[in-house]
Amino acid sequence: MAQTTLYEVAERAGVSLATASRVLNGSTRQVGEQLRLRVLKAAEELRYTANGPAQAMARGHSNTLGLVVSDITDPYFTQIAAGVVEAADAHQLTVTMGSTHRETDREIRHLATFRSQRARGVIIVGSRASVEAESRFDEEIAAYRETGGTVVMISQPVGDLPVVQVENRRLATELAAALVEQGHREFSILAGPSALTTAVDRTAGFRAGLKAAGITVPKDRVVAGGFTRDGGHSSMQELLAHTRTPGCVFAVTDVMALGAIAAIREAGLEPGVDVPIAGFDDIPTLADVLPPLTTVNLPLRTMGRTAVELLVADAEATSRTIGGSVVLRASTALT
């Protein structure tokens, strides 16, 4: 059976071929709502299937949106990805995702793949490494943008790329101030990797908030480690090997805090009582954690949706700053 053509759809809908193409091929040019619905109805009746490669050649890009995340198993990234998919669906874009495991080489390979596939745009989620291999990353970004593709960052700005930026320093400072107000005076920090900008910013912001209250965290109570549940677990074990009374512990991500809570229990101590603890992000899985974790709430799905809106707007040097709020729960409540 011969495949239905775009011309047949246009004829059935009673519109020009150009109008049918704008509706079905993802053109940025607007079509009136009544005409759009007529074209979509005709396409459905005729079981029209768009020719993806032909669309890509005609427009210079496909209806694919590339999403690159650091770790898809981390609830932080899955929530952002959910927001990206929601917004992409509204713009008739199909999301293809790649996970980098925080390796710049993987990130570059994903970008090269999306460029070869003429993806409509790419959203990159995750903290930037402080240096290493960034020049090759910049080169791949430049090559992709030369093809007409748009790249949007979520986390920190990179050059003049559009970015959905999180106020990590300010929010960590506010968390520190709130914990001091609760009555805490001694602190330790599970600081994450020293090469990741997000970890560095959150640690610096937290220390700044404590400094404003006249509190300093000793160097031996700041432990670097992986940006994961296991990283938090091993960092907490290292801290407890040094002191059984670390004060209120700040883990720079919730997933690290979850690993730390397990390590606290394994040491025969009670989280929230013997060792108060706070995290950052407010991931959905915290609903199942006891004691409920003090953290900083970030609108993760909104971050994903916002990135898609920047991408489809073809913004050249636009950024959106995402705020958050401190959420005090039982894990830091003083009795």
N, C-alpha and C positions, 0 to 999 in steps of 0.2 A: 504494500500500500504506500502510495507516494506521500511524502511529508508535506503538511500544509505550509504554504508560503506566507510571508508577511503581506504580500500583495492580496492574497485571498482574505486575510484577516481585515485589511483596510477596506476591501470591497464589501465584506459582510457588515462592518461597522459603519459604512457610509462616510469614511473619512479619507483624507489623502494618505498616500504611502508615508510621507514625512511625519504626519501626526501619529500614525500607528507605530512608526519606528521610535519616536520620542517616548511613547508610553512603554513600549516593550523592551527597548534597548537601553533604558537607564539614562537617557539624556538629561542634562541639567536644565534644559529649557522647559518652562512650565506649559502644561496642557490643561485646559479647562476641565473641571471635575466631571461634567456630564460626558464630554468627549472621552475622557480617560476611562470612565466606567463602561462606555459603549465598546471601546477597544478591548478592554479586559474581558467583557462578556463574550465578544466575538471570538477571542482567542481561546476561551474556555470551551465554547461550543464546538469549535473546529479542532480542539486538542492541539493547538499550536505549541510547538516546542522551539524555543529560541536556539539558534546556532551559536554556541558560546565563542568558539574561535573566530567566527565571522564577526561577531559583535566586537570582540577585542581588537580585531584588525581595523574595523570601521571607526571605532571610538578612540583607539590608541590604548585602551585598557579594558579589562574584563569587569565583571560584577563581583569579583572576589575581593574580599578585604582580608589582609594578612594580620594576624595577631601573634605577637611574640612575647612570651612570658618567661620569667626565670624558672618557675617551678609550679607546674599545674597541680601538683598534689597539695600545695599550700592553699588553705581556704581564702587567704588574702587575694590570691590571683584568681581563684575560681569565681569569687564574687564579682571582681572587676570584669572577668570574661563574660559572666552572665549579663552584666550591663551592656557590654559591647554587642553581644548577640541580639539582645532586645532592640537596641537602636538600629543595628544593621538590618534586621528584619523589616523595620519600618521604612528603610530606604532601599529595599529589595536587593540587599547585598548578602552574599554568602561568605561566612567567616571560615577561614582556614587557619588553624593554630599550630604553632611550634613552640616547644619548650627548650630553653637553652641550658638548664642546670647551672646557670650563672657562669657559663663559659663563652667568652667573647667570640671564639672561633665558630661556635654553633650559631650564635646570633648573626654573624656575617653570612654564614651559609644559608640561613633562613631568608635573609634579605635578598641574597643573590637569586634564590629560588623564586621568591615573589616577583622579583624584577623580570625574570625570564618568562614568568606566567602572565605578565602584564597586569598584575593586581592593581585594582583601583586605588588602593592606599595600604599603608601598614601602620599599625599601632604597636608601639614597643612599651612594655610594662616592666618596671623593675629599676632598682637602683643602679646608677652608673658606677663602674669601677673607677677609682681615683685616676689611674693612668692606663697602663698596659694595653697595647693593641688598639687604642682609641683612634689612631691615625688610619688604620685599615677600616675601622668601623665608619669613620667620616668619609673615606673614599667610596665605600659601598653605598652610603646614604646619598652622596653626591651623584653617583652613577644612576641610582634609582630615580632621583628627582629630575634628572635630565630627560628621562623617558616620559615625564609628565605626572609621575606618581607623587602622592602626598604622604609624608611621614609625620606621625604625631607621637609625642612622648607622654608617658604617664609616670611621674615621679619628679625628676629634676630636668631642668632645661639643658639642651645640647645645641650649641650654636644658635641659629635663628629658627630652629624647628618649632612649630606649634607645640605647646606643652600644657598638660593638666598637672599643675604643681601642688604638692601637699606641703602645708606649713609645719613641717616636722619640728623645727627648732622651737617655734613659738608654742606649739601644743605640748611639747615635752617640758618646756619651762612652766607652763600652766599646771601640768600634772605635778611637778615638783612642789610648786607653791601650794597646791591643794593637799598634798601629803603632809607638808609641814604644818598646815593649818589643822590637819587632823591630830597633830601632836607628835609626829615622828621626828626624831632628831638624829638618828644614825641610819646611814644608807650604804647599800652596795649596788653595783651596776653590772648586769650581764650585757656587755656592750656590742656583741655581734662582731662581724669581721671588720678590722680596721681599714680595709680597702674599699668598703662600700659606703657611698655618700650618705645614704639613708641612715645607716647605723651611726656614722660619725655625727650627723646633724642631730639625731635624737639624743645621743649621749651628751653632746655639747650643750644642747638646750636644757636638758635635765640638770646638768651641773651648774648652768647659769642660774636656773631657778633656785637651786640650793644656795648658791653663793649670795644671792640677793637676801637670803635669810641668815647669812653668816655661817653656813654649813659647808664643810669641805669633805669630799669623799676621798679617803686615803687611796693611793695608787694600788695597794695590794688588795683593795676591795673592788677594783674595776677589772673584770675578767672578759677577755676577748674569746670569741668562739663562733661556731657556725650559726647561720641565720635560719636555723631549723629547729624542730622539736629535739632532735638528738644533740644539736649544738647547745641548746638551753640546758639539757640534762647534764651533759659533761661539764659545762661551765659552772653549774650549781654544785656539782660534786667537787670541783676544784675549789670553789669558794668555801664550802663546808669543811673541806680538809684543812683549810687555813683558820676558820673560826666557826664555832657552833652558834654564834650570836652575830649574824651579819647585819642586823637591823632590818629596815624595810628594803627589799630587793626590787630594783627596776629592771625588767627585761625589755629590750628595745623592740620586741615583737611579741604578740600573743602566743605564737607557736613556740617560741623559746620559753615563754612563761609556763606553758603546759609541760614541757620537758623538765623545767626547774621544779615544778610542783611534785612531779613523780620522784625526782631525786630527793626532795625534802622528806617525803614520806618514807622512802627507802632508808633514810638516815635515822628513822625513828622520831622525827619531828612532825609537828602539825602545821601545815600551811595556813597562814592567816592568824595563827596564834603564836607559835614559837617563831615563825618566820613570815612576817607580812610580805606580800608580793604584789606587784602591779605589772601590767603589760602595755601594749600599744596596738591599736587597729580595731578592736571589738569585732572579731570574726564570729560568724554565727554559731560555731561549735562551742562557744563559751556558755551557751544556754545549758549545757550538760556538765559543766565544771563545778565542783565543790571544793572550797568555798567559791562563791561567785567572784569573778576576777575584776578588780579595779583596772581600768584601762582608759585609752583615748578612743572615742568612737570616730571612725572615718566613714563617710557615705560611699562605700566601695562601688556599689552598682552605679551610683550617680557618676562616679569618676569614669567608668567605662562608657556610659551613655554620652557624657560630655566629650570624650575623646572622639567618638564617631561624629558628633555634630561639628566639631572643629575640622575633621577630615573632609566631610562632604561639603563644607563651606569653602574648601580650598584655601584656608587661611594661610597666609605667608608667614606672619610673625606675631601670631596671636597666642596669648596664654590665658588660662583660667586658673585661679588660685582656689583650692578647695580647703575649706576650714574643717573643724571638727570640734569635739567637746569632751571634757574630762568626765568620766563616769566612775563615781566612787561606789565600791561594793564591799562585801564582807571580807575580802582577802586582805584589806588594809585597815579594817575597823579596829580601833583600840578599845579594849573592854576595861 
